[in-house]
Amino acid sequence: MPEIVNPRIEDYLRRLYDDGDPVRLEMEEMGRQRKFPIVGPLVGRYLQVLTRSIRARRVFELGSGYGYSALHFARAVGEAGVVHCTELSEDNIRLAEGFLTAAGVWSRITYHREEATAALRKTGGMWDIIYNDIDKDGYPDTVDLAYAHLRPGGLFISDNVLWSGRVLEGESDGSPATRGIQEFTRRLFAHKGFLTTLNPTRDGVSASLRL
């Protein structure tokens, strides 16, 4: 598979971004030990910048794991903000509570232990940011769902949009996940209600402005 970003560049950026935060570092170490796919510090910083740039106070995550991306969102929304998370694993939710309590942001967090898109439909309402990191074969159906629940000027942010290069001609493995990412990206860029950009950091992060 092609390297999306030169590893030396990524290492350089990680060193620049490193604020020594103990909770973040512990969460990253757990990700390495468990081989759990977290977005990492480069995308985490990007999420904080996007959140602060639109002064977001309400974030809904489709797929949350043990709360790594939620840590960045919760810090960015501030004390008056809320971050709703979705996760099926009780163990991951317990881990998230420990980490996010240590970070001083647990009071801003609500975890829904149910399938992510069902949780958003059930919760309803309008959001400043919807963040998407569910199973990739489910990605295409999130486009219209996110549009329906974002305020104008809100952001729909999705991880893994370059899918380790498998989106490229001749690199696809033909899996449902890869086909899901490809169809999702086609729908997202064709959607008249979104203005979309794609940041190639790590595994590709799309940011779509709700028009």
Secondary structure as UniProt FT lines:
FT   HELIX           7..17
FT   HELIX           22..34
FT   HELIX           40..53
FT   TURN            54..55
FT   STRAND          58..62
FT   TURN            65..66
FT   HELIX           68..77
FT   TURN            79..80
FT   STRAND          82..86
FT   HELIX           90..102
FT   TURN            103..104
FT   HELIX           106..108
FT   STRAND          109..112
FT   HELIX           116..123
FT   STRAND          127..132
FT   HELIX           136..141
FT   HELIX           142..149
FT   STRAND          150..159
FT   HELIX           163..165
FT   TURN            166..167
FT   TURN            169..171
FT   HELIX           176..190
FT   TURN            192..193
FT   STRAND          194..199
FT   TURN            202..203
FT   STRAND          205..210
//
